[in-house]
């Protein structure tokens, strides 16, 4: 199908949407579904049906994450009069009040109630009138200009709260697949690689390798077959950036993947997604079906000679499969274990063929770069860390959820402006970035810019985007032990330093926490961490000691207290 016909689908969808006086958007991300969004949806649907009886007053749109997950389920109401109201902590009763506030309730029920027999409309409308009289929505209404929303810069999440993730027509209505059409008709593969390289986009999976350079290296390889892969194997505790992006806008990720495929000369791609992400798996599969149906994938994509097919592979939950060579083995049906590099996947990846593996967020950043230009994207962020970063903001904060901020924003701005500060009268103690591979940053570095270089200098990493805020009630040796136990469980066991070293680090921590340690054990712990860091085969082992090393560096007194106050001291 040619792009003009795709655009026509989007135009028809826009026209359809304009027929509704009210559009009510209900979050159906994993976070909101876990707190009752299914009940909210049912209540919204029934309430609107009772009010309309066939008239096109309103529709309910199932969307992805709106960000403020600690206040879910969330609902947003949009009217043709440009009024927009955002509601939080919504349940079935509040959903009725929302509908009663925004929609007129019919007065004459005698005739209309017979139109749809399954519902007792007169009784239900009476409940809606009671809901309208309650006038208790105040605490549920959020100010869209509150710092949590106003201080974000959304590129990857630009359609957050507006898009039906299972509608290709809605995606096209929002400009979807325009970037793909541009590269296929106006740019050579070399020009695409150069544009992404000039943008400064770096891998958002944790390593921070220049995306355009990775693409160029793969393009230069002479091979009859090449592959592109979406790395959706997100395993950090508390991190859910990639899951949310796939749930809220799977077509954006697919479009980025296809642009990557064209740029490197590939015709086949894979979505590698954790098995613990069933909603993301479902929506990606639906996106692939819709793309095939509309001619976005398949032979002669958008009327060109480019062909592309994509499939889904589901991971079994191994944290190590986030490492690209382990991921490759898993896609091939083998045990997910890393291998020595070189050769790198750009030369020998899936089935020995040149392969590009990019993180979900990385690929979702590509279409806006192509549409708006490399200069635009490079103008956001810092000199060496360009663009924005999506974080899963969790821990001991008033506002937790998914945020997207420009590189270079300070931890203080994230914690006290966007996050709303520490609840319960507690004090900020540390921020852990990078999940089990990251380190803990203490209070004295709150004004540190959040970028690749600054975090590395403090002994932490950007990682894939997990950001855990810790208050002064947290014991740091216990905190380090939690993440070390995670790494012990997730080690694939292939190399000795990781397989045995992480276990020994865990035993030393247990000894110290039990009050049986000596001061010289702290030096032993530090030395062992250094050995594991420098000799492990892959990134799991190389970064596993980071939480221990950073807490030893910044909170050593807590370890020493365990020793000096122990019965054996």
C-alpha positions in Angstrom: 0.0 0.0 0.0 1.3 3.5 -0.9 1.8 6.1 1.8 -1.1 8.2 0.4 -3.5 5.5 1.3 -2.0 5.2 4.8 -2.5 8.9 5.2 -6.1 8.6 4.1 -6.7 6.0 6.9 -5.4 8.6 9.4 -7.6 11.3 7.9 -10.7 9.2 8.2 -9.8 8.4 11.9 -9.4 12.1 12.6 -12.8 12.8 11.1 -14.4 10.0 13.1 -12.9 11.3 16.3 -14.2 14.8 15.6 -17.8 13.5 15.7 -17.6 13.1 19.5 -18.3 15.9 21.8 -16.3 14.2 24.5 -13.5 11.7 24.4 -12.7 10.0 27.7 -9.2 8.4 27.8 -8.7 5.7 30.3 -5.2 4.4 31.1 -4.8 0.6 30.5 -1.2 0.2 31.3 -0.1 -2.6 33.5 0.2 -0.2 36.5 -3.3 1.1 36.2 -4.8 -2.3 35.4 -3.3 -3.6 38.5 -5.1 -0.9 40.6 -8.6 -1.4 39.1 -8.7 0.1 35.5 -10.8 -2.7 34.3 -13.6 -1.7 36.7 -13.2 1.9 35.7 -13.5 1.0 32.0 -16.7 -1.0 32.7 -18.2 1.9 34.7 -17.3 4.5 32.0 -18.8 2.3 29.2 -22.0 1.7 31.1 -22.4 5.3 32.2 -21.9 6.6 28.7 -24.2 4.1 27.2 -26.9 5.1 29.6 -26.5 8.8 28.8 -26.3 8.4 25.0 -28.6 5.7 23.8 -27.2 5.8 20.3 -26.3 9.5 20.2 -22.6 10.2 19.5 -21.9 12.2 22.6 -18.8 10.5 23.8 -16.4 7.5 23.4 -14.0 5.8 25.8 -10.5 5.4 24.4 -8.2 2.8 25.9 -4.7 4.3 26.1 -1.3 3.6 27.6 0.5 5.1 30.6 -0.1 8.8 31.5 2.9 8.8 33.8 1.8 9.4 37.3 1.5 5.7 38.2 1.2 6.3 42.0 -2.2 8.0 41.4 -3.7 5.4 39.0 -6.1 4.5 37.6 -6.0 7.8 35.6 -8.7 9.2 33.3 -8.5 12.2 31.0 -11.5 14.0 29.5 -11.2 16.0 26.3 -14.0 18.0 24.7 -14.4 19.7 21.3 -14.3 23.0 23.2 -10.6 22.3 24.0 -11.4 21.6 27.7 -9.1 19.0 29.2 -9.5 17.6 32.7 -7.2 15.0 34.2 -8.4 12.7 37.0 -6.5 10.5 39.3 -7.3 7.7 41.8 -10.4 6.8 39.8 -12.6 3.9 40.8 -16.0 2.7 39.5 -17.9 5.3 41.5 -15.6 8.2 40.5 -15.9 7.1 36.9 -19.7 7.6 37.2 -19.2 11.0 38.6 -16.9 11.9 35.8 -19.4 10.9 33.2 -22.2 12.8 35.1 -20.1 15.9 35.2 -19.3 16.0 31.4 -22.3 14.4 29.7 -26.0 15.5 29.9 -28.3 12.9 31.5 -31.5 12.3 29.5 -34.7 13.4 31.3 -37.3 11.4 29.4 -36.4 7.7 30.1 -39.6 5.9 29.3 -39.0 5.5 25.6 -35.2 5.4 25.5 -34.9 2.7 28.2 -36.5 0.2 25.8 -33.8 0.7 23.2 -31.2 -1.4 25.0 -32.9 -4.1 27.1 -29.9 -5.5 29.0 -29.6 -2.4 31.2 -32.1 -0.8 33.6 -31.4 2.7 32.2 -33.8 4.6 34.4 -32.2 3.1 37.5 -28.7 3.7 36.2 -29.5 7.3 35.2 -30.8 7.9 38.7 -27.4 6.7 40.1 -25.7 9.1 37.7 -27.8 12.0 39.0 -26.8 11.0 42.5 -23.2 10.9 41.4 -23.5 14.3 39.9 -24.9 15.8 43.1 -22.0 14.4 45.1 -19.6 17.0 43.7 -16.7 15.3 45.3 -14.3 15.2 42.3 -12.0 17.9 43.6 -9.4 15.7 45.2 -9.3 13.6 42.0 -8.7 16.5 39.6 -5.0 17.1 38.7 -3.4 20.3 37.5 -1.7 19.5 34.1 0.7 22.3 35.0 1.9 20.6 38.2 5.7 20.1 38.2 5.4 16.4 37.6 4.0 17.1 34.1 5.3 20.6 33.4 9.0 19.9 34.0 9.1 16.9 31.6 10.3 17.1 28.0 8.4 14.4 26.1 9.8 12.9 22.8 9.5 9.1 23.3 6.3 9.7 25.4 5.0 12.5 23.2 1.6 10.7 22.6 1.3 9.6 26.2 -2.4 9.9 27.2 -3.7 10.5 23.7 -3.2 7.4 21.6 -5.1 4.0 21.3 -2.1 1.6 21.2 -4.2 -1.0 19.2 -5.2 1.3 16.4 -2.9 1.8 13.5 -5.3 4.4 12.2 -4.9 6.5 15.4 -1.1 6.2 15.2 -1.2 7.5 11.5 -3.6 10.3 12.6 -0.8 11.4 15.0 1.8 11.4 12.2 2.8 7.8 12.4 4.9 6.2 9.7 5.7 9.7 8.1 9.3 9.3 9.2 9.5 5.8 7.6 8.0 7.2 4.4 10.6 10.0 4.4 13.6 7.7 4.7 12.3 5.3 2.1 11.6 8.0 -0.5 14.1 10.7 0.3 17.1 9.3 2.0 19.8 6.7 1.3 20.8 4.2 4.0 24.1 6.1 4.5 22.2 9.3 5.0 19.9 7.8 7.6 23.0 6.5 9.5 24.6 9.9 9.3 21.5 11.7 10.5 21.2 9.4 13.6 24.9 9.8 14.3 24.7 13.6 14.0 21.7 13.6 16.4 23.9 12.3 19.2 21.5 9.5 20.1 23.1 6.9 22.3 21.8 3.5 23.3 19.2 3.8 26.0 19.6 0.3 27.2 22.5 1.2 29.5 25.8 1.1 27.5 25.3 4.5 25.9 27.0 3.4 22.6 26.3 5.9 19.7 23.4 4.5 17.8 24.4 5.9 14.4 27.8 4.4 14.7 26.4 0.9 15.5 24.2 1.2 12.4 27.1 2.3 10.2 29.3 -0.6 11.2 26.4 -3.0 10.3 25.7 -1.3 7.0 29.4 -1.7 6.0 29.2 -5.5 6.4 28.9 -7.4 3.2 26.2 -10.0 3.7 23.1 -11.3 1.9 21.2 -11.4 5.2 21.1 -9.0 8.1 18.8 -8.6 11.1 17.5 -6.0 13.4 16.3 -6.7 17.0 14.3 -4.8 19.6 15.7 -5.5 23.0 12.6 -5.5 25.3 14.2 -7.7 27.9 14.0 -5.2 30.7 14.9 -6.9 34.0 16.0 -4.2 36.5 13.8 -4.4 39.7 11.3 -1.6 39.7 12.1 -0.6 36.0 9.3 -0.6 33.5 10.2 2.0 30.9 10.4 -0.4 27.9 7.3 -2.3 28.9 5.4 1.0 29.1 6.6 2.3 25.7 5.6 -1.0 24.0 2.2 -0.9 25.8 1.4 2.7 24.9 2.8 3.0 21.4 4.0 -0.3 19.8 3.8 1.2 16.3 6.4 3.9 17.2 8.8 1.1 18.1 8.0 -0.8 15.0 8.6 2.3 12.9 12.0 2.9 14.5 12.9 -0.8 13.9 12.0 -0.5 10.2 14.1 2.7 9.8 17.0 0.8 11.4 16.4 -2.1 9.1 16.5 0.2 6.0 19.6 1.9 7.3 21.6 -1.2 7.7 20.2 -3.3 4.8 18.1 -5.8 6.8 14.8 -7.3 5.8 13.8 -9.1 8.9 13.5 -8.1 12.6 12.6 -9.5 16.0 10.9 -8.1 19.1 12.5 -9.8 22.0 10.1 -9.2 25.0 10.1 -10.6 28.5 7.5 -13.2 29.2 6.4 -11.2 32.2 5.1 -8.5 29.9 1.9 -10.1 28.5 0.2 -6.8 27.6 3.2 -5.5 25.8 3.5 -8.9 23.9 -0.2 -8.7 22.9 -0.1 -5.1 21.7 3.1 -5.6 19.7 1.6 -8.6 18.0 -1.6 -6.6 17.2 0.6 -3.8 15.8 2.4 -6.3 13.6 -0.9 -7.7 12.3 -2.2 -4.2 11.6 1.0 -3.2 9.8 0.8 -6.3 7.6 -2.8 -5.7 6.9 -2.1 -2.1 5.8 1.0 -2.9 3.8 3.4 -1.1 6.2 5.3 -4.4 6.4 5.7 -7.1 3.8 6.8 -6.7 0.2 7.3 -3.3 -1.4 6.8 -1.3 1.8 4.9 2.0 1.0 5.4 1.5 -2.7 9.2 1.0 -2.6 11.5 -1.9 -3.2 12.1 -2.3 0.5 10.7 -5.4 2.1 10.4 -6.2 5.8 9.0 -8.7 8.1 9.0 -8.8 12.0 8.3 -11.5 14.5 8.0 -11.7 18.3 10.3 -13.8 20.5 9.4 -14.2 24.2 12.1 -14.4 26.8 11.9 -16.7 29.8 12.8 -14.0 32.3 16.6 -14.3 32.5 18.2 -10.9 33.5 21.4 -11.8 31.6 19.4 -11.9 28.3 19.4 -8.1 28.3 23.1 -8.5 27.3 23.0 -8.6 23.5 25.0 -11.8 22.9 23.0 -13.7 25.4 19.8 -12.3 23.8 21.1 -13.6 20.4 21.5 -17.1 21.8 18.0 -16.9 23.3 16.4 -15.8 20.0 18.1 -18.7 18.3 16.5 -21.1 20.7 19.7 -21.7 22.8 20.4 -21.1 26.5 20.8 -17.4 27.1 24.5 -17.0 28.0 26.9 -14.2 26.8 29.9 -14.9 24.7 33.3 -13.2 24.3 33.4 -10.2 22.0 34.7 -9.6 19.4 33.2 -10.5 17.0 30.5 -8.0 17.8 26.9 -8.5 16.6 27.4 -5.9 13.9 29.7 -8.4 12.3 28.4 -11.8 13.6 25.0 -11.8 15.3 21.9 -13.8 14.8 22.9 -17.1 13.0 26.3 -15.6 12.3 24.8 -12.7 10.3 25.4 -8.9 10.9 22.8 -7.8 13.4 21.7 -4.5 15.1 20.3 -4.8 18.5 18.7 -1.6 19.9 16.8 -0.9 23.1 13.0 -0.1 22.9 13.5 3.5 24.0 16.3 4.0 21.5 14.2 2.9 18.6 11.2 5.0 19.8 13.5 8.0 19.6 14.3 7.5 15.9 11.1 8.6 14.1 11.1 12.0 15.8 14.7 12.5 14.9 14.0 11.8 11.3 11.0 14.0 11.3 12.5 17.0 13.1 16.2 16.6 12.2 19.4 15.8 13.9 20.1 19.4 14.8 16.8 19.6 16.7 17.5 16.5 18.8 21.2 17.5 19.4 19.9 20.8 20.8 18.4 19.0 23.8 20.5 17.7 26.6 24.2 18.2 27.2 27.3 18.3 25.0 28.0 14.6 25.2 24.5 13.3 26.3 21.9 14.4 23.8 18.2 14.2 23.9 15.9 13.0 26.7 15.8 9.9 28.9 12.8 8.0 30.2 13.0 7.0 33.9 10.9 4.7 36.1 10.9 7.0 39.1 10.2 4.8 42.1 11.0 4.5 45.8 10.2 6.8 48.8 8.7 9.8 46.9 5.3 11.5 46.8 5.0 11.2 43.0 6.2 8.0 41.4 5.8 6.8 37.9 7.2 7.2 34.4 8.9 10.4 33.4 10.9 11.8 30.5 13.4 14.5 31.1 16.2 16.2 29.2 19.7 14.9 29.7 21.5 17.2 32.2 18.6 17.8 34.5 19.7 17.6 38.1 18.8 14.9 40.6 17.4 17.7 42.8 14.9 18.8 40.2 13.8 15.2 39.6 13.4 14.4 43.4 11.9 17.6 44.7 10.1 19.1 41.7 8.9 16.3 39.6 8.9 13.7 42.4 7.3 16.1 44.9 9.9 15.4 47.6 10.2 12.8 50.3 6.9 11.9 52.2 6.3 11.4 55.9 8.7 14.1 57.1 11.7 11.9 56.1 15.0 13.2 54.6 16.5 12.3 51.2 19.4 9.9 51.6 20.4 8.6 48.2 19.3 7.9 44.7 20.2 4.7 42.9 20.5 4.8 39.2 21.0 1.9 36.8 19.2 -0.8 38.8 21.3 -3.7 40.2 24.1 -2.6 37.9 24.1 1.0 39.3 25.3 2.8 42.3 23.9 5.0 45.1 24.4 8.7 44.9 24.3 10.5 48.3 22.7 13.8 49.3 25.8 16.0 48.7 25.5 15.2 44.9 21.9 16.2 44.5 22.9 18.9 42.1 24.7 16.4 39.8 23.5 16.5 36.2 21.9 13.3 35.1 23.9 12.3 32.1 26.2 9.4 31.1 29.5 11.1 32.1 28.4 12.7 35.4 26.9 9.5 36.8 29.9 7.4 35.8 32.2 9.8 37.7 30.2 9.1 40.9 30.5 5.4 40.5 27.0 4.8 39.1 25.6 4.4 35.6 22.6 5.6 33.6 21.5 2.1 33.0 18.2 1.5 31.2 16.4 4.1 33.4 15.6 2.7 36.8 15.8 5.5 39.4 15.1 4.5 43.0 14.9 7.3 45.6 15.9 6.3 49.2 15.0 8.1 52.4 16.9 8.2 55.7 15.0 5.2 57.1 16.9 2.9 54.7 19.9 0.8 55.9 22.5 0.9 53.1 24.2 -2.4 53.7 20.7 -4.1 53.6 20.0 -2.2 50.4 23.3 -3.4 48.8 22.6 -6.9 49.9 19.1 -6.9 48.2 20.7 -6.1 44.8 23.6 -8.5 45.3 21.1 -11.3 46.0 19.4 -10.4 42.8 22.6 -10.6 40.8 23.5 -14.0 42.4 20.2 -15.4 41.3 20.5 -14.0 37.8 24.1 -14.9 37.1 24.1 -17.4 34.2 27.1 -19.1 35.7 29.3 -19.2 32.6 32.3 -17.3 34.0 33.9 -18.0 37.4 34.2 -14.4 38.7 30.4 -13.8 38.4 29.3 -17.3 39.3 31.5 -17.5 42.5 32.5 -13.9 43.2 28.9 -12.6 43.6 28.2 -15.4 46.0 31.2 -14.6 48.1 30.3 -10.9 48.1 26.9 -11.9 49.4 28.4 -14.0 52.1 30.6 -11.2 53.3 27.6 -8.9 53.4 25.7 -11.5 55.4 28.6 -11.7 57.9 28.7 -8.0 58.3 25.0 -7.5 58.7 24.8 -10.3 61.2 27.3 -8.4 63.4 30.1 -11.0 62.9 32.4 -8.9 60.7 35.8 -7.2 61.3 37.2 -4.0 60.0 39.5 -5.9 57.7 36.4 -7.5 56.1 35.6 -4.1 54.5 38.9 -4.1 52.6 38.3 -7.7 51.6 34.8 -6.8 50.4 36.2 -3.9 48.4 39.0 -6.0 46.9 36.6 -8.8 45.9 34.2 -6.4 44.2 37.1 -5.0 42.2 38.1 -8.5 41.0 34.5 -9.3 39.9 34.2 -6.0 38.1 37.4 -6.3 36.1 37.4 -10.0 35.3 33.7 -10.9 34.6 32.7 -11.9 31.1 29.7 -9.6 30.6 28.0 -6.5 31.9 26.1 -8.4 34.6 29.2 -9.4 36.5 31.1 -6.3 35.6 28.5 -4.0 37.1 27.0 -6.3 39.8 29.3 -4.9 42.6 28.3 -1.3 41.9 25.7 -1.0 44.7 28.2 -2.5 47.2 31.1 -0.3 46.0 29.1 2.9 46.0 27.6 2.3 49.5 31.1 1.4 50.8 32.3 4.7 49.3 29.6 7.0 50.5 28.1 5.2 53.5 31.1 3.4 54.9 30.2 4.5 58.4 27.1 2.3 58.3 29.3 -0.7 57.6 31.7 0.3 60.4 28.8 0.7 62.8 27.7 -2.9 62.1 31.2 -3.9 63.2 31.8 -1.7 66.2 28.4 -2.3 67.7 28.4 -6.1 67.2 28.7 -8.3 70.3 32.0 -9.6 69.0 33.6 -6.1 68.9 
